[in-house]
Amino acid sequence: MKFYQSIAGLYDEIFPPKPIQCTFVKKHLNKGAHTVLDVGCGTGNLTFQLAGIYKKVYGIDLDKEMLQLALRKRETRIHPEFREMNMLHLTKSFPDNYFDAVVCFGNTLVHLDSLDEISRFIMMAKEVLKPDSSLMIQTINYDRILKQKLRMLPTIETDEIEFIRNYNYLDSINRIEFETKLCHKASGDTVNNKINLYPLLKNEIDTILKNAGFKKIIYYGNFKMDSLSEESQPLIIVAS
């Protein structure tokens, strides 16, 4: 995907590893769990953390350059398996009742084109999950974005980069135009990008999850497991 290929080399600078995400997954996995799928794994930061705990961890992503960066991080004792694949092909690539958890963080889900595609992914995730296992999802809280008519997310700045993120709601097609500007401080180079995202609302994903057969659905406002509120920036879901 061109949007991510253009920032792949600095992706870990923009989005460094977050141990709190791994801790969150661990807290919600059943005792004895050993097989985990990381959907939209990017450069593999969460995948490697999970592989340090669980026996069999897979990371999938559609972006070849991101996966190449992930493969360069491999250590002798930690061997997650990375696959270049579409998240809508889960049931073609994995057997039914295989995973103890399917994890889809990083606002990955809203890169799908429609509610129908989101529903298809949820159904496939349920098929590859073992009974009584969990699907974990993290998106932006788009109820907040649309209600408050927010036009930007907080800028990410480090010693090396500045990553500016703007939102433009396209009412006629019900999409968010996600516009970014990556500034490399040392060289002065900038990379501008745009991509359309589906502004998935809580009631929409709730309906999809229930229709798919998930019985227990918990919503959080952050990875510290605080309750979801109108002011929460992320929307985090654990569906069992």
Secondary structure, 3 states (H helix, E strand, C coil): CHHHHCCHHHHHHHCCCCHHHHHHHHHHCCCCCCEEEEECCCCCHHHHHHHCCCCEEEEEECCHHHHHHHHCCCCCCCCCEEEECCHHHHHHHCCCCCEEEEEECCCCHHHCCCHHHHHHHHHHHHHHEEEEEEEEEEEECHHHHHHCCCCEEEEEECCCEEEEEEEEEECCCCEEEEEEEEEECCCCCEEEEEEEECCCCHHHHHHHHHHHCCCCEEEECCCCCCECCCCCCEEEEEEC
